[in-house]
Amino acid sequence: MDDKIIVTFCLCDDLLKAIQHQEDRQCHMNDAEIMTTALVASLFFRGNHESARTMLKQHGYIPHMLSKSRFSRRLHRIKDVFIIFFNLLGKIWKTLRGYPETHQQCHASLKQHSCGNGRQDVHMG
């Protein structure tokens, strides 16, 4: 489980950097940690965010865990980032499984989300 949690955080953090995601510097938890908590809940706790929050805090993965209410509000603020994340993962999965889309097309799709005319801005509410 340890490796999966670390890899999940790294993927989230890398994605946010790739799309040039901006977040409030005053936040106690960054958005990669919010995403990781939600994904850990899905992967290991049948979607139970409270169990994931507790475990990640107790084991020192995310020592400054937000309250249940603040976590929920932050999670809803970054829903657009999750859409980008899952679309990208789907494209990568198809590439790995031998579907016709090439690695270059996946890379171009990521660049479209992070640069130029196709950029999808994530609005922090």
Backbone atoms as SQL, in Angstrom:
CREATE TABLE atoms (id INTEGER PRIMARY KEY, chain TEXT, resi INTEGER, resn TEXT, atom TEXT, x REAL, y REAL, z REAL);
INSERT INTO atoms VALUES
  (1, 'A', 1, 'MET', 'N', 0.830, -1.185, 0.000),
  (2, 'A', 1, 'MET', 'CA', 0.000, 0.000, 0.000),
  (3, 'A', 1, 'MET', 'C', 0.876, 1.252, 0.000),
  (4, 'A', 2, 'ASP', 'N', 1.988, 1.216, 0.686),
  (5, 'A', 2, 'ASP', 'CA', 2.883, 2.367, 0.803),
  (6, 'A', 2, 'ASP', 'C', 3.316, 2.868, -0.574),
  (7, 'A', 3, 'ASP', 'N', 3.774, 1.967, -1.428),
  (8, 'A', 3, 'ASP', 'CA', 4.234, 2.354, -2.759),
  (9, 'A', 3, 'ASP', 'C', 3.100, 2.950, -3.584),
  (10, 'A', 4, 'LYS', 'N', 1.907, 2.370, -3.480),
  (11, 'A', 4, 'LYS', 'CA', 0.766, 2.870, -4.249),
  (12, 'A', 4, 'LYS', 'C', 0.377, 4.281, -3.820),
  (13, 'A', 5, 'ILE', 'N', 0.450, 4.551, -2.531),
  (14, 'A', 5, 'ILE', 'CA', 0.119, 5.889, -2.038),
  (15, 'A', 5, 'ILE', 'C', 1.135, 6.900, -2.556),
  (16, 'A', 6, 'ILE', 'N', 2.403, 6.551, -2.502),
  (17, 'A', 6, 'ILE', 'CA', 3.462, 7.460, -2.966),
  (18, 'A', 6, 'ILE', 'C', 3.356, 7.701, -4.465),
  (19, 'A', 7, 'VAL', 'N', 3.128, 6.640, -5.230),
  (20, 'A', 7, 'VAL', 'CA', 2.981, 6.779, -6.685),
  (21, 'A', 7, 'VAL', 'C', 1.754, 7.625, -7.015),
  (22, 'A', 8, 'THR', 'N', 0.674, 7.415, -6.291),
  (23, 'A', 8, 'THR', 'CA', -0.550, 8.204, -6.520),
  (24, 'A', 8, 'THR', 'C', -0.272, 9.689, -6.296),
  (25, 'A', 9, 'PHE', 'N', 0.409, 10.009, -5.194),
  (26, 'A', 9, 'PHE', 'CA', 0.745, 11.408, -4.936),
  (27, 'A', 9, 'PHE', 'C', 1.629, 11.971, -6.050),
  (28, 'A', 10, 'CYS', 'N', 2.636, 11.227, -6.457),
  (29, 'A', 10, 'CYS', 'CA', 3.554, 11.711, -7.497),
  (30, 'A', 10, 'CYS', 'C', 2.820, 11.959, -8.816),
  (31, 'A', 11, 'LEU', 'N', 1.908, 11.057, -9.188),
  (32, 'A', 11, 'LEU', 'CA', 1.130, 11.243, -10.412),
  (33, 'A', 11, 'LEU', 'C', 0.277, 12.511, -10.326),
  (34, 'A', 12, 'CYS', 'N', -0.382, 12.686, -9.204),
  (35, 'A', 12, 'CYS', 'CA', -1.217, 13.880, -9.022),
  (36, 'A', 12, 'CYS', 'C', -0.375, 15.148, -9.067),
  (37, 'A', 13, 'ASP', 'N', 0.735, 15.132, -8.366),
  (38, 'A', 13, 'ASP', 'CA', 1.611, 16.302, -8.322),
  (39, 'A', 13, 'ASP', 'C', 2.170, 16.621, -9.702),
  (40, 'A', 14, 'ASP', 'N', 2.606, 15.592, -10.426),
  (41, 'A', 14, 'ASP', 'CA', 3.143, 15.799, -11.774),
  (42, 'A', 14, 'ASP', 'C', 2.078, 16.345, -12.717),
  (43, 'A', 15, 'LEU', 'N', 0.853, 15.827, -12.618),
  (44, 'A', 15, 'LEU', 'CA', -0.225, 16.314, -13.463),
  (45, 'A', 15, 'LEU', 'C', -0.495, 17.788, -13.198),
  (46, 'A', 16, 'LEU', 'N', -0.576, 18.157, -11.933),
  (47, 'A', 16, 'LEU', 'CA', -0.851, 19.549, -11.591),
  (48, 'A', 16, 'LEU', 'C', 0.245, 20.481, -12.108),
  (49, 'A', 17, 'LYS', 'N', 1.483, 20.025, -12.032),
  (50, 'A', 17, 'LYS', 'CA', 2.592, 20.826, -12.575),
  (51, 'A', 17, 'LYS', 'C', 2.503, 20.916, -14.093),
  (52, 'A', 18, 'ALA', 'N', 2.147, 19.812, -14.741),
  (53, 'A', 18, 'ALA', 'CA', 2.074, 19.777, -16.207),
  (54, 'A', 18, 'ALA', 'C', 0.995, 20.710, -16.748),
  (55, 'A', 19, 'ILE', 'N', -0.102, 20.850, -16.028),
  (56, 'A', 19, 'ILE', 'CA', -1.168, 21.739, -16.503),
  (57, 'A', 19, 'ILE', 'C', -1.024, 23.139, -15.915),
  (58, 'A', 20, 'GLN', 'N', 0.096, 23.375, -15.254),
  (59, 'A', 20, 'GLN', 'CA', 0.414, 24.676, -14.653),
  (60, 'A', 20, 'GLN', 'C', -0.696, 25.153, -13.713),
  (61, 'A', 21, 'HIS', 'N', -1.147, 24.224, -12.909),
  (62, 'A', 21, 'HIS', 'CA', -2.217, 24.486, -11.945),
  (63, 'A', 21, 'HIS', 'C', -1.725, 25.433, -10.852),
  (64, 'A', 22, 'GLN', 'N', -2.483, 26.458, -10.583),
  (65, 'A', 22, 'GLN', 'CA', -2.141, 27.424, -9.538),
  (66, 'A', 22, 'GLN', 'C', -3.054, 27.194, -8.340),
  (67, 'A', 23, 'GLU', 'N', -2.485, 27.263, -7.164),
  (68, 'A', 23, 'GLU', 'CA', -3.299, 27.136, -5.958),
  (69, 'A', 23, 'GLU', 'C', -2.882, 28.178, -4.941),
  (70, 'A', 24, 'ASP', 'N', -3.734, 28.392, -3.984),
  (71, 'A', 24, 'ASP', 'CA', -3.496, 29.384, -2.944),
  (72, 'A', 24, 'ASP', 'C', -2.315, 28.938, -2.092),
  (73, 'A', 25, 'ARG', 'N', -1.338, 29.798, -1.923),
  (74, 'A', 25, 'ARG', 'CA', -0.133, 29.477, -1.151),
  (75, 'A', 25, 'ARG', 'C', -0.425, 29.332, 0.347),
  (76, 'A', 26, 'GLN', 'N', -1.558, 29.846, 0.790),
  (77, 'A', 26, 'GLN', 'CA', -1.895, 29.789, 2.212),
  (78, 'A', 26, 'GLN', 'C', -2.537, 28.460, 2.619),
  (79, 'A', 27, 'CYS', 'N', -2.832, 27.597, 1.665),
  (80, 'A', 27, 'CYS', 'CA', -3.491, 26.325, 1.974),
  (81, 'A', 27, 'CYS', 'C', -2.584, 25.436, 2.826),
  (82, 'A', 28, 'HIS', 'N', -3.183, 24.746, 3.761),
  (83, 'A', 28, 'HIS', 'CA', -2.427, 23.821, 4.610),
  (84, 'A', 28, 'HIS', 'C', -2.133, 22.511, 3.894),
  (85, 'A', 29, 'MET', 'N', -2.984, 22.143, 2.951),
  (86, 'A', 29, 'MET', 'CA', -2.772, 20.955, 2.122),
  (87, 'A', 29, 'MET', 'C', -2.777, 21.402, 0.676),
  (88, 'A', 30, 'ASN', 'N', -1.840, 20.878, -0.120),
  (89, 'A', 30, 'ASN', 'CA', -1.875, 21.238, -1.532),
  (90, 'A', 30, 'ASN', 'C', -2.880, 20.341, -2.264),
  (91, 'A', 31, 'ASP', 'N', -3.198, 20.704, -3.500),
  (92, 'A', 31, 'ASP', 'CA', -4.226, 19.983, -4.243),
  (93, 'A', 31, 'ASP', 'C', -3.810, 18.549, -4.590),
  (94, 'A', 32, 'ALA', 'N', -2.512, 18.295, -4.722),
  (95, 'A', 32, 'ALA', 'CA', -2.051, 16.917, -4.958),
  (96, 'A', 32, 'ALA', 'C', -2.371, 16.040, -3.746),
  (97, 'A', 33, 'GLU', 'N', -2.263, 16.605, -2.558),
  (98, 'A', 33, 'GLU', 'CA', -2.612, 15.851, -1.346),
  (99, 'A', 33, 'GLU', 'C', -4.118, 15.619, -1.258),
  (100, 'A', 34, 'ILE', 'N', -4.910, 16.593, -1.682),
  (101, 'A', 34, 'ILE', 'CA', -6.369, 16.427, -1.713),
  (102, 'A', 34, 'ILE', 'C', -6.732, 15.298, -2.680),
  (103, 'A', 35, 'MET', 'N', -6.157, 15.340, -3.872),
  (104, 'A', 35, 'MET', 'CA', -6.432, 14.313, -4.877),
  (105, 'A', 35, 'MET', 'C', -5.982, 12.941, -4.384),
  (106, 'A', 36, 'THR', 'N', -4.807, 12.890, -3.775),
  (107, 'A', 36, 'THR', 'CA', -4.286, 11.619, -3.264),
  (108, 'A', 36, 'THR', 'C', -5.211, 11.036, -2.215),
  (109, 'A', 37, 'THR', 'N', -5.709, 11.867, -1.311),
  (110, 'A', 37, 'THR', 'CA', -6.617, 11.388, -0.262),
  (111, 'A', 37, 'THR', 'C', -7.878, 10.797, -0.877),
  (112, 'A', 38, 'ALA', 'N', -8.445, 11.483, -1.865),
  (113, 'A', 38, 'ALA', 'CA', -9.657, 10.980, -2.521),
  (114, 'A', 38, 'ALA', 'C', -9.383, 9.667, -3.254),
  (115, 'A', 39, 'LEU', 'N', -8.251, 9.575, -3.920),
  (116, 'A', 39, 'LEU', 'CA', -7.916, 8.349, -4.652),
  (117, 'A', 39, 'LEU', 'C', -7.598, 7.190, -3.703),
  (118, 'A', 40, 'VAL', 'N', -6.925, 7.480, -2.590),
  (119, 'A', 40, 'VAL', 'CA', -6.655, 6.441, -1.584),
  (120, 'A', 40, 'VAL', 'C', -7.976, 5.935, -1.008),
  (121, 'A', 41, 'ALA', 'N', -8.914, 6.842, -0.788),
  (122, 'A', 41, 'ALA', 'CA', -10.235, 6.429, -0.305),
  (123, 'A', 41, 'ALA', 'C', -10.879, 5.458, -1.293),
  (124, 'A', 42, 'SER', 'N', -10.778, 5.761, -2.567),
  (125, 'A', 42, 'SER', 'CA', -11.364, 4.899, -3.599),
  (126, 'A', 42, 'SER', 'C', -10.638, 3.559, -3.708),
  (127, 'A', 43, 'LEU', 'N', -9.323, 3.604, -3.645),
  (128, 'A', 43, 'LEU', 'CA', -8.524, 2.388, -3.843),
  (129, 'A', 43, 'LEU', 'C', -8.566, 1.427, -2.654),
  (130, 'A', 44, 'PHE', 'N', -8.547, 1.954, -1.443),
  (131, 'A', 44, 'PHE', 'CA', -8.349, 1.110, -0.272),
  (132, 'A', 44, 'PHE', 'C', -9.489, 1.124, 0.747),
  (133, 'A', 45, 'PHE', 'N', -10.397, 2.098, 0.655),
  (134, 'A', 45, 'PHE', 'CA', -11.420, 2.242, 1.696),
  (135, 'A', 45, 'PHE', 'C', -12.834, 2.332, 1.132),
  (136, 'A', 46, 'ARG', 'N', -13.051, 1.744, -0.035),
  (137, 'A', 46, 'ARG', 'CA', -14.380, 1.704, -0.655),
  (138, 'A', 46, 'ARG', 'C', -15.018, 3.087, -0.742),
  (139, 'A', 47, 'GLY', 'N', -14.198, 4.084, -1.014),
  (140, 'A', 47, 'GLY', 'CA', -14.694, 5.448, -1.180),
  (141, 'A', 47, 'GLY', 'C', -14.918, 6.216, 0.098),
  (142, 'A', 48, 'ASN', 'N', -14.538, 5.649, 1.236),
  (143, 'A', 48, 'ASN', 'CA', -14.753, 6.307, 2.517),
  (144, 'A', 48, 'ASN', 'C', -13.633, 7.322, 2.763),
  (145, 'A', 49, 'HIS', 'N', -13.937, 8.591, 2.533),
  (146, 'A', 49, 'HIS', 'CA', -12.936, 9.639, 2.688),
  (147, 'A', 49, 'HIS', 'C', -12.469, 9.783, 4.133),
  (148, 'A', 50, 'GLU', 'N', -13.364, 9.596, 5.068),
  (149, 'A', 50, 'GLU', 'CA', -12.995, 9.748, 6.480),
  (150, 'A', 50, 'GLU', 'C', -11.941, 8.714, 6.888),
  (151, 'A', 51, 'SER', 'N', -12.110, 7.479, 6.446),
  (152, 'A', 51, 'SER', 'CA', -11.115, 6.438, 6.761),
  (153, 'A', 51, 'SER', 'C', -9.763, 6.753, 6.115),
  (154, 'A', 52, 'ALA', 'N', -9.806, 7.229, 4.884),
  (155, 'A', 52, 'ALA', 'CA', -8.563, 7.577, 4.191),
  (156, 'A', 52, 'ALA', 'C', -7.893, 8.764, 4.876),
  (157, 'A', 53, 'ARG', 'N', -8.676, 9.782, 5.235),
  (158, 'A', 53, 'ARG', 'CA', -8.120, 10.947, 5.924),
  (159, 'A', 53, 'ARG', 'C', -7.431, 10.529, 7.217),
  (160, 'A', 54, 'THR', 'N', -8.094, 9.691, 7.991),
  (161, 'A', 54, 'THR', 'CA', -7.553, 9.239, 9.275),
  (162, 'A', 54, 'THR', 'C', -6.255, 8.462, 9.081),
  (163, 'A', 55, 'MET', 'N', -6.257, 7.504, 8.180),
  (164, 'A', 55, 'MET', 'CA', -5.068, 6.673, 7.957),
  (165, 'A', 55, 'MET', 'C', -3.898, 7.503, 7.459),
  (166, 'A', 56, 'LEU', 'N', -4.137, 8.391, 6.486),
  (167, 'A', 56, 'LEU', 'CA', -3.047, 9.195, 5.925),
  (168, 'A', 56, 'LEU', 'C', -2.449, 10.138, 6.964),
  (169, 'A', 57, 'LYS', 'N', -3.268, 10.637, 7.858),
  (170, 'A', 57, 'LYS', 'CA', -2.756, 11.496, 8.922),
  (171, 'A', 57, 'LYS', 'C', -2.005, 10.674, 9.972),
  (172, 'A', 58, 'GLN', 'N', -2.593, 9.567, 10.424),
  (173, 'A', 58, 'GLN', 'CA', -1.973, 8.747, 11.474),
  (174, 'A', 58, 'GLN', 'C', -0.637, 8.162, 11.052),
  (175, 'A', 59, 'HIS', 'N', -0.513, 7.810, 9.787),
  (176, 'A', 59, 'HIS', 'CA', 0.727, 7.197, 9.301),
  (177, 'A', 59, 'HIS', 'C', 1.729, 8.226, 8.783),
  (178, 'A', 60, 'GLY', 'N', 1.394, 9.509, 8.911),
  (179, 'A', 60, 'GLY', 'CA', 2.342, 10.559, 8.570),
  (180, 'A', 60, 'GLY', 'C', 2.467, 10.897, 7.100),
  (181, 'A', 61, 'TYR', 'N', 1.598, 10.354, 6.261),
  (182, 'A', 61, 'TYR', 'CA', 1.650, 10.698, 4.834),
  (183, 'A', 61, 'TYR', 'C', 1.259, 12.161, 4.629),
  (184, 'A', 62, 'ILE', 'N', 0.202, 12.572, 5.319),
  (185, 'A', 62, 'ILE', 'CA', -0.277, 13.953, 5.217),
  (186, 'A', 62, 'ILE', 'C', -0.525, 14.445, 6.636),
  (187, 'A', 63, 'PRO', 'N', 0.512, 14.981, 7.278),
  (188, 'A', 63, 'PRO', 'CA', 0.397, 15.355, 8.686),
  (189, 'A', 63, 'PRO', 'C', -0.552, 16.521, 8.952),
  (190, 'A', 64, 'HIS', 'N', -0.762, 17.386, 7.972),
  (191, 'A', 64, 'HIS', 'CA', -1.635, 18.556, 8.158),
  (192, 'A', 64, 'HIS', 'C', -2.965, 18.338, 7.451),
  (193, 'A', 65, 'MET', 'N', -3.599, 17.226, 7.749),
  (194, 'A', 65, 'MET', 'CA', -4.868, 16.864, 7.109),
  (195, 'A', 65, 'MET', 'C', -5.959, 17.862, 7.494),
  (196, 'A', 66, 'LEU', 'N', -6.769, 18.218, 6.517),
  (197, 'A', 66, 'LEU', 'CA', -7.881, 19.141, 6.754),
  (198, 'A', 66, 'LEU', 'C', -9.025, 18.429, 7.469),
  (199, 'A', 67, 'SER', 'N', -9.912, 19.225, 8.042),
  (200, 'A', 67, 'SER', 'CA', -11.125, 18.663, 8.648),
  (201, 'A', 67, 'SER', 'C', -11.988, 18.058, 7.546),
  (202, 'A', 68, 'LYS', 'N', -12.947, 17.263, 7.940),
  (203, 'A', 68, 'LYS', 'CA', -13.835, 16.605, 6.978),
  (204, 'A', 68, 'LYS', 'C', -14.529, 17.637, 6.082),
  (205, 'A', 69, 'SER', 'N', -15.022, 18.711, 6.680),
  (206, 'A', 69, 'SER', 'CA', -15.744, 19.741, 5.934),
  (207, 'A', 69, 'SER', 'C', -14.835, 20.484, 4.958),
  (208, 'A', 70, 'ARG', 'N', -13.668, 20.908, 5.428),
  (209, 'A', 70, 'ARG', 'CA', -12.732, 21.632, 4.546),
  (210, 'A', 70, 'ARG', 'C', -12.227, 20.733, 3.423),
  (211, 'A', 71, 'PHE', 'N', -11.964, 19.462, 3.758),
  (212, 'A', 71, 'PHE', 'CA', -11.521, 18.518, 2.733),
  (213, 'A', 71, 'PHE', 'C', -12.584, 18.406, 1.636),
  (214, 'A', 72, 'SER', 'N', -13.827, 18.258, 2.033),
  (215, 'A', 72, 'SER', 'CA', -14.920, 18.117, 1.075),
  (216, 'A', 72, 'SER', 'C', -15.038, 19.350, 0.173),
  (217, 'A', 73, 'ARG', 'N', -14.934, 20.531, 0.754),
  (218, 'A', 73, 'ARG', 'CA', -15.010, 21.765, -0.041),
  (219, 'A', 73, 'ARG', 'C', -13.854, 21.852, -1.035),
  (220, 'A', 74, 'ARG', 'N', -12.647, 21.528, -0.582),
  (221, 'A', 74, 'ARG', 'CA', -11.486, 21.580, -1.471),
  (222, 'A', 74, 'ARG', 'C', -11.592, 20.545, -2.585),
  (223, 'A', 75, 'LEU', 'N', -12.088, 19.370, -2.248),
  (224, 'A', 75, 'LEU', 'CA', -12.240, 18.315, -3.247),
  (225, 'A', 75, 'LEU', 'C', -13.199, 18.762, -4.347),
  (226, 'A', 76, 'HIS', 'N', -14.274, 19.407, -3.991),
  (227, 'A', 76, 'HIS', 'CA', -15.237, 19.886, -4.988),
  (228, 'A', 76, 'HIS', 'C', -14.679, 21.027, -5.830),
  (229, 'A', 77, 'ARG', 'N', -13.773, 21.799, -5.281),
  (230, 'A', 77, 'ARG', 'CA', -13.166, 22.897, -6.042),
  (231, 'A', 77, 'ARG', 'C', -12.252, 22.400, -7.155),
  (232, 'A', 78, 'ILE', 'N', -11.715, 21.193, -7.026),
  (233, 'A', 78, 'ILE', 'CA', -10.761, 20.700, -8.034),
  (234, 'A', 78, 'ILE', 'C', -11.356, 19.601, -8.913),
  (235, 'A', 79, 'LYS', 'N', -12.676, 19.546, -8.997),
  (236, 'A', 79, 'LYS', 'CA', -13.296, 18.483, -9.791),
  (237, 'A', 79, 'LYS', 'C', -12.856, 18.509, -11.255),
  (238, 'A', 80, 'ASP', 'N', -12.610, 19.699, -11.818),
  (239, 'A', 80, 'ASP', 'CA', -12.162, 19.786, -13.211),
  (240, 'A', 80, 'ASP', 'C', -10.793, 19.135, -13.410),
  (241, 'A', 81, 'VAL', 'N', -9.954, 19.225, -12.401),
  (242, 'A', 81, 'VAL', 'CA', -8.636, 18.593, -12.473),
  (243, 'A', 81, 'VAL', 'C', -8.788, 17.074, -12.523),
  (244, 'A', 82, 'PHE', 'N', -9.731, 16.534, -11.770),
  (245, 'A', 82, 'PHE', 'CA', -9.974, 15.092, -11.807),
  (246, 'A', 82, 'PHE', 'C', -10.435, 14.639, -13.191),
  (247, 'A', 83, 'ILE', 'N', -11.239, 15.444, -13.845),
  (248, 'A', 83, 'ILE', 'CA', -11.691, 15.091, -15.196),
  (249, 'A', 83, 'ILE', 'C', -10.495, 15.000, -16.133),
  (250, 'A', 84, 'ILE', 'N', -9.602, 15.980, -16.076),
  (251, 'A', 84, 'ILE', 'CA', -8.386, 15.945, -16.888),
  (252, 'A', 84, 'ILE', 'C', -7.559, 14.712, -16.540),
  (253, 'A', 85, 'PHE', 'N', -7.393, 14.452, -15.242),
  (254, 'A', 85, 'PHE', 'CA', -6.594, 13.326, -14.758),
  (255, 'A', 85, 'PHE', 'C', -7.130, 11.995, -15.288),
  (256, 'A', 86, 'PHE', 'N', -8.439, 11.773, -15.180),
  (257, 'A', 86, 'PHE', 'CA', -9.010, 10.501, -15.617),
  (258, 'A', 86, 'PHE', 'C', -9.012, 10.367, -17.136),
  (259, 'A', 87, 'ASN', 'N', -9.210, 11.458, -17.861),
  (260, 'A', 87, 'ASN', 'CA', -9.109, 11.391, -19.323),
  (261, 'A', 87, 'ASN', 'C', -7.696, 11.004, -19.745),
  (262, 'A', 88, 'LEU', 'N', -6.712, 11.605, -19.112),
  (263, 'A', 88, 'LEU', 'CA', -5.323, 11.290, -19.431),
  (264, 'A', 88, 'LEU', 'C', -4.989, 9.839, -19.074),
  (265, 'A', 89, 'LEU', 'N', -5.417, 9.402, -17.888),
  (266, 'A', 89, 'LEU', 'CA', -5.164, 8.013, -17.502),
  (267, 'A', 89, 'LEU', 'C', -5.823, 7.038, -18.463),
  (268, 'A', 90, 'GLY', 'N', -7.025, 7.356, -18.918),
  (269, 'A', 90, 'GLY', 'CA', -7.708, 6.499, -19.896),
  (270, 'A', 90, 'GLY', 'C', -6.934, 6.387, -21.189),
  (271, 'A', 91, 'LYS', 'N', -6.392, 7.510, -21.651),
  (272, 'A', 91, 'LYS', 'CA', -5.607, 7.493, -22.881),
  (273, 'A', 91, 'LYS', 'C', -4.315, 6.701, -22.701),
  (274, 'A', 92, 'ILE', 'N', -3.681, 6.872, -21.559),
  (275, 'A', 92, 'ILE', 'CA', -2.452, 6.116, -21.290),
  (276, 'A', 92, 'ILE', 'C', -2.769, 4.628, -21.210),
  (277, 'A', 93, 'TRP', 'N', -3.859, 4.270, -20.540),
  (278, 'A', 93, 'TRP', 'CA', -4.246, 2.862, -20.421),
  (279, 'A', 93, 'TRP', 'C', -4.488, 2.248, -21.797),
  (280, 'A', 94, 'LYS', 'N', -5.181, 2.972, -22.674),
  (281, 'A', 94, 'LYS', 'CA', -5.428, 2.467, -24.022),
  (282, 'A', 94, 'LYS', 'C', -4.113, 2.268, -24.766),
  (283, 'A', 95, 'THR', 'N', -3.186, 3.193, -24.588),
  (284, 'A', 95, 'THR', 'CA', -1.883, 3.088, -25.242),
  (285, 'A', 95, 'THR', 'C', -1.141, 1.851, -24.739),
  (286, 'A', 96, 'LEU', 'N', -1.149, 1.647, -23.440),
  (287, 'A', 96, 'LEU', 'CA', -0.453, 0.499, -22.867),
  (288, 'A', 96, 'LEU', 'C', -1.087, -0.824, -23.278),
  (289, 'A', 97, 'ARG', 'N', -2.388, -0.808, -23.506),
  (290, 'A', 97, 'ARG', 'CA', -3.108, -2.026, -23.875),
  (291, 'A', 97, 'ARG', 'C', -3.109, -2.268, -25.379),
  (292, 'A', 98, 'GLY', 'N', -2.407, -1.425, -26.137),
  (293, 'A', 98, 'GLY', 'CA', -2.270, -1.675, -27.569),
  (294, 'A', 98, 'GLY', 'C', -3.356, -1.067, -28.434),
  (295, 'A', 99, 'TYR', 'N', -4.121, -0.145, -27.927),
  (296, 'A', 99, 'TYR', 'CA', -5.114, 0.531, -28.752),
  (297, 'A', 99, 'TYR', 'C', -4.394, 1.460, -29.714),
  (298, 'A', 100, 'PRO', 'N', -5.060, 1.886, -30.763),
  (299, 'A', 100, 'PRO', 'CA', -4.373, 2.625, -31.822),
  (300, 'A', 100, 'PRO', 'C', -3.748, 3.959, -31.420),
  (301, 'A', 101, 'GLU', 'N', -4.228, 4.594, -30.392),
  (302, 'A', 101, 'GLU', 'CA', -3.679, 5.899, -30.035),
  (303, 'A', 101, 'GLU', 'C', -2.206, 5.750, -29.652),
  (304, 'A', 102, 'THR', 'N', -1.385, 6.626, -30.156),
  (305, 'A', 102, 'THR', 'CA', 0.051, 6.538, -29.916),
  (306, 'A', 102, 'THR', 'C', 0.452, 7.321, -28.678),
  (307, 'A', 103, 'HIS', 'N', 1.661, 7.068, -28.230),
  (308, 'A', 103, 'HIS', 'CA', 2.221, 7.805, -27.099),
  (309, 'A', 103, 'HIS', 'C', 2.265, 9.297, -27.413),
  (310, 'A', 104, 'GLN', 'N', 2.594, 9.631, -28.670),
  (311, 'A', 104, 'GLN', 'CA', 2.667, 11.034, -29.062),
  (312, 'A', 104, 'GLN', 'C', 1.300, 11.700, -28.952),
  (313, 'A', 105, 'GLN', 'N', 0.225, 10.978, -29.269),
  (314, 'A', 105, 'GLN', 'CA', -1.114, 11.547, -29.151),
  (315, 'A', 105, 'GLN', 'C', -1.472, 11.808, -27.690),
  (316, 'A', 106, 'CYS', 'N', -1.079, 10.906, -26.787),
  (317, 'A', 106, 'CYS', 'CA', -1.318, 11.128, -25.356),
  (318, 'A', 106, 'CYS', 'C', -0.557, 12.360, -24.888),
  (319, 'A', 107, 'HIS', 'N', 0.696, 12.455, -25.312),
  (320, 'A', 107, 'HIS', 'CA', 1.514, 13.603, -24.917),
  (321, 'A', 107, 'HIS', 'C', 0.909, 14.901, -25.463),
  (322, 'A', 108, 'ALA', 'N', 0.443, 14.854, -26.714),
  (323, 'A', 108, 'ALA', 'CA', -0.173, 16.040, -27.320),
  (324, 'A', 108, 'ALA', 'C', -1.444, 16.425, -26.568),
  (325, 'A', 109, 'SER', 'N', -2.191, 15.438, -26.112),
  (326, 'A', 109, 'SER', 'CA', -3.406, 15.709, -25.358),
  (327, 'A', 109, 'SER', 'C', -3.089, 16.411, -24.049),
  (328, 'A', 110, 'LEU', 'N', -2.044, 15.972, -23.355),
  (329, 'A', 110, 'LEU', 'CA', -1.636, 16.616, -22.113),
  (330, 'A', 110, 'LEU', 'C', -1.198, 18.051, -22.383),
  (331, 'A', 111, 'LYS', 'N', -0.429, 18.255, -23.455),
  (332, 'A', 111, 'LYS', 'CA', 0.022, 19.604, -23.786),
  (333, 'A', 111, 'LYS', 'C', -1.166, 20.499, -24.121),
  (334, 'A', 112, 'GLN', 'N', -2.186, 19.932, -24.755),
  (335, 'A', 112, 'GLN', 'CA', -3.373, 20.716, -25.093),
  (336, 'A', 112, 'GLN', 'C', -4.027, 21.251, -23.822),
  (337, 'A', 113, 'HIS', 'N', -4.030, 20.452, -22.760),
  (338, 'A', 113, 'HIS', 'CA', -4.631, 20.880, -21.508),
  (339, 'A', 113, 'HIS', 'C', -3.772, 21.910, -20.788),
  (340, 'A', 114, 'SER', 'N', -2.484, 21.945, -21.083),
  (341, 'A', 114, 'SER', 'CA', -1.611, 22.820, -20.308),
  (342, 'A', 114, 'SER', 'C', -1.112, 24.045, -21.066),
  (343, 'A', 115, 'CYS', 'N', -1.341, 24.126, -22.374),
  (344, 'A', 115, 'CYS', 'CA', -0.797, 25.235, -23.138),
  (345, 'A', 115, 'CYS', 'C', -1.796, 25.716, -24.184),
  (346, 'A', 116, 'GLY', 'N', -1.563, 26.902, -24.639),
  (347, 'A', 116, 'GLY', 'CA', -2.197, 27.424, -25.839),
  (348, 'A', 116, 'GLY', 'C', -3.708, 27.447, -25.853),
  (349, 'A', 117, 'ASN', 'N', -4.246, 27.279, -27.069),
  (350, 'A', 117, 'ASN', 'CA', -5.675, 27.454, -27.304),
  (351, 'A', 117, 'ASN', 'C', -6.531, 26.421, -26.602),
  (352, 'A', 118, 'GLY', 'N', -6.037, 25.210, -26.433),
  (353, 'A', 118, 'GLY', 'CA', -6.845, 24.160, -25.842),
  (354, 'A', 118, 'GLY', 'C', -6.794, 24.109, -24.332),
  (355, 'A', 119, 'ARG', 'N', -6.171, 25.086, -23.710),
  (356, 'A', 119, 'ARG', 'CA', -5.997, 25.048, -22.257),
  (357, 'A', 119, 'ARG', 'C', -7.325, 25.082, -21.537),
  (358, 'A', 120, 'GLN', 'N', -7.454, 24.195, -20.569),
  (359, 'A', 120, 'GLN', 'CA', -8.636, 24.187, -19.725),
  (360, 'A', 120, 'GLN', 'C', -8.222, 24.774, -18.379),
  (361, 'A', 121, 'ASP', 'N', -8.729, 25.943, -18.076),
  (362, 'A', 121, 'ASP', 'CA', -8.388, 26.579, -16.811),
  (363, 'A', 121, 'ASP', 'C', -9.188, 25.961, -15.683),
  (364, 'A', 122, 'VAL', 'N', -8.530, 25.731, -14.575),
  (365, 'A', 122, 'VAL', 'CA', -9.183, 25.223, -13.390),
  (366, 'A', 122, 'VAL', 'C', -9.445, 26.425, -12.500),
  (367, 'A', 123, 'HIS', 'N', -10.695, 26.664, -12.183),
  (368, 'A', 123, 'HIS', 'CA', -11.073, 27.821, -11.399),
  (369, 'A', 123, 'HIS', 'C', -11.170, 27.443, -9.928),
  (370, 'A', 124, 'MET', 'N', -10.426, 28.134, -9.117),
  (371, 'A', 124, 'MET', 'CA', -10.471, 27.900, -7.690),
  (372, 'A', 124, 'MET', 'C', -11.544, 28.812, -7.096),
  (373, 'A', 125, 'GLY', 'N', -12.568, 28.213, -6.511),
  (374, 'A', 125, 'GLY', 'CA', -13.709, 28.984, -6.010),
  (375, 'A', 125, 'GLY', 'C', -13.519, 29.556, -4.660);
